[in-house]
Each structure stands twice: as structure tokens, then as C-alpha cells.
Amino acid sequence: MDDDCKKWAQVLWNYLKLGQPLVKSDVIIGLGCHDIRVAERAAHLYLEDWAPLILFTGYLGSHTVGVWHKAEADIFAENAVKLGVPVDKIVLETKATNTGENIRFAHQTLKEMNIPAKRIILVQQPFMERRVYATYLRQWPEDKENVQAIVTSPIMELEDYPNKHVGNMD
């Protein structure tokens, strides 16, 4: 990637990341994807006491179908447990295949389990923060004026995003 492309990629990266400050919440919702760092960020937030529960949502999406042989939520949960999150503090939703379903099905799961969700932390990849928030505004079935949603992601810069599992800068 030449310098001009890198410059514009950085502009786009900065725009897509919301950088919202965290607040203590009722639940952390880790949205499934092909990047394990999302699960790690959700686990660290739990371990830092930002919320008493994690809900991982996701079956297989366009980047994991044919690559992973378990639901994204299951793989995320396994990684969170390895980092020290107790199994009984993780809820799974394993049907969602896209961001809209992640939001709707997470809401449905919380309702079915009578888990309050007046403050939620949504975790996804850095360049997905703005999309996740916009999707939340359209897809969360409840009155959004009474639910505070914060979107966060693994803390990294653009040049740190690509690794052997996701992306490249070529």
C-alpha cells in the first residue's frame, strides 16, 4: 500500500472508530466475527469489572463459514474462559449470521433469560464500531432512549490490525 492509500485508510479508520468512554454496564455483548481479539477484549472488560456478564453472539458468518467448525459464540466463549472468565458468567447466542441478527438475537436472548439490559457494552472490531452502533439504533427492539449502548473494540492502531489470521496491508 502506498503512502497516499495509507493516509486515506487512516482517515477512514479514525472515522469508523467511535472511541466512546466505557461505563459500568449490565452486560457485555461480544459480536461474533473472525477476529478472536474481539473475544479477548470482551473478556478483559469482564475481568476489569465493567459488567457482571458476557453474552457472545454468532453462528458462522461470511468470514468464518468453511473456516471454523463451531459457532463464533462458542469459540469466543472458549477463549474468554482461557483468559479467566467463569463459564457461568457467559451466555451464548449461536444463531446470528450478521450484525443485525447479532443485535436482535442478543436482545431476544437477554429477554428470554430475564437479564436486565439498561446499559450494554457492544464489542466488535475497531473498523466496525460505527456500523455496530448504527445497527443497534435500527435493530434493538426496545425503546433506545432507556438503554445506553457503548461500542468498543480491541485497542489498536490501523497498522496493528492485520495479523496472520485477519487482514493485510498489501
C-alpha positions in Angstrom: 0.0 0.0 0.0 1.5 3.4 -1.0 1.7 6.3 1.4 -1.4 8.1 -0.1 -3.5 4.9 0.4 -2.2 4.6 3.9 -3.1 8.2 4.7 -6.7 7.7 3.5 -7.0 4.3 5.2 -6.1 6.1 8.4 -8.7 8.8 7.9 -11.3 6.1 7.3 -10.1 4.1 10.3 -10.4 7.1 12.6 -13.9 7.9 11.3 -15.2 4.3 11.8 -13.8 4.1 15.4 -16.1 5.9 17.8 -13.9 6.0 20.9 -16.8 6.1 23.3 -15.9 6.1 27.0 -16.8 3.0 28.9 -19.5 2.9 31.7 -20.3 0.2 34.1 -23.0 -1.9 32.4 -25.4 -4.8 32.8 -23.9 -6.9 30.1 -21.0 -7.0 27.6 -22.1 -8.3 24.2 -19.4 -9.7 22.0 -20.5 -9.8 18.4 -19.2 -12.8 16.5 -16.7 -12.4 13.7 -13.4 -14.0 12.6 -11.2 -11.9 14.9 -10.5 -13.6 18.3 -9.3 -10.2 19.7 -13.0 -9.3 20.0 -13.5 -12.1 22.4 -10.3 -11.2 24.3 -11.5 -7.5 24.6 -14.9 -8.7 26.0 -13.1 -11.0 28.4 -10.8 -8.2 29.6 -13.7 -5.9 30.1 -15.4 -8.5 32.2 -12.2 -9.1 34.2 -11.9 -5.4 34.8 -15.5 -5.4 36.2 -17.2 -3.3 33.6 -20.2 -5.7 33.6 -21.1 -8.9 35.5 -21.9 -11.0 32.4 -20.8 -11.6 28.8 -23.2 -12.6 26.0 -21.4 -13.9 22.9 -23.5 -13.9 19.8 -22.8 -15.5 16.4 -23.1 -18.7 14.4 -21.0 -18.7 11.3 -20.7 -15.6 9.1 -19.2 -14.8 5.8 -15.6 -14.9 7.1 -16.0 -18.0 9.3 -18.2 -20.4 7.4 -16.0 -23.1 6.0 -13.1 -22.0 8.2 -14.4 -22.6 11.7 -16.4 -25.7 12.5 -18.1 -24.3 15.6 -20.3 -21.2 16.2 -18.3 -18.0 16.6 -20.0 -17.5 20.0 -18.7 -20.9 21.1 -15.1 -20.1 20.0 -15.3 -16.7 21.7 -16.5 -18.3 24.9 -13.7 -20.9 24.9 -11.2 -18.0 24.5 -12.8 -16.0 27.3 -12.7 -19.0 29.7 -9.0 -19.5 28.9 -8.5 -15.8 29.9 -10.2 -16.4 33.3 -13.9 -15.6 32.7 -16.0 -18.1 34.7 -18.2 -20.3 32.4 -21.3 -19.4 34.4 -20.8 -15.7 33.5 -21.0 -16.3 29.8 -24.3 -16.6 27.8 -24.3 -17.8 24.3 -26.5 -17.0 21.3 -25.5 -19.2 18.4 -27.8 -18.4 15.5 -26.8 -15.0 14.3 -25.0 -14.8 10.9 -24.7 -11.0 10.5 -24.6 -7.8 12.6 -28.3 -7.1 12.5 -29.0 -10.6 13.8 -26.3 -10.3 16.4 -28.2 -7.3 17.8 -31.7 -8.7 17.5 -30.9 -12.1 18.8 -28.8 -10.8 21.7 -31.8 -8.7 22.7 -34.1 -11.7 22.4 -31.7 -13.9 24.4 -31.4 -11.3 27.2 -35.2 -11.0 27.4 -35.8 -14.8 27.4 -33.3 -15.1 30.3 -34.7 -12.1 32.2 -31.3 -10.4 32.2 -31.7 -6.6 32.6 -30.0 -4.6 29.8 -30.3 -0.9 30.5 -26.6 -0.4 29.9 -24.8 -2.5 27.4 -21.3 -2.7 26.0 -21.1 -3.9 22.4 -17.7 -5.3 21.4 -16.6 -5.7 17.7 -13.6 -4.9 15.5 -12.3 -1.3 15.5 -13.5 -0.5 12.0 -17.0 -1.9 12.8 -17.7 0.4 15.8 -19.8 3.0 13.8 -21.6 0.2 11.9 -22.4 -1.7 15.1 -23.8 1.5 16.8 -25.9 2.3 13.7 -27.2 -1.3 13.6 -28.0 -1.1 17.3 -30.1 2.0 16.6 -32.1 0.3 13.9 -32.3 -3.3 15.2 -32.6 -3.1 19.0 -36.3 -3.8 19.5 -36.7 -1.7 22.7 -37.0 1.9 23.4 -33.4 3.0 22.8 -33.9 6.1 25.0 -34.0 3.9 28.0 -31.0 1.7 27.0 -27.5 3.1 26.9 -25.2 1.3 24.4 -21.5 1.8 24.3 -19.5 0.4 21.5 -15.8 -0.6 21.9 -13.3 -2.8 20.3 -9.8 -4.2 20.8 -7.5 -1.2 21.4 -5.1 -1.0 18.5 -4.0 1.3 15.7 -4.6 0.6 12.0 -1.1 -0.8 11.4 -1.6 -3.3 14.3 -4.8 -4.7 12.9 -3.5 -7.1 10.3 -2.0 -10.3 11.6 -1.6 -13.9 10.4 -5.4 -14.5 10.9 -7.0 -11.3 9.7 -6.3 -8.7 7.1 -3.2 -7.4 5.4 -2.0 -4.0 4.3 -1.0 -5.0 0.8 
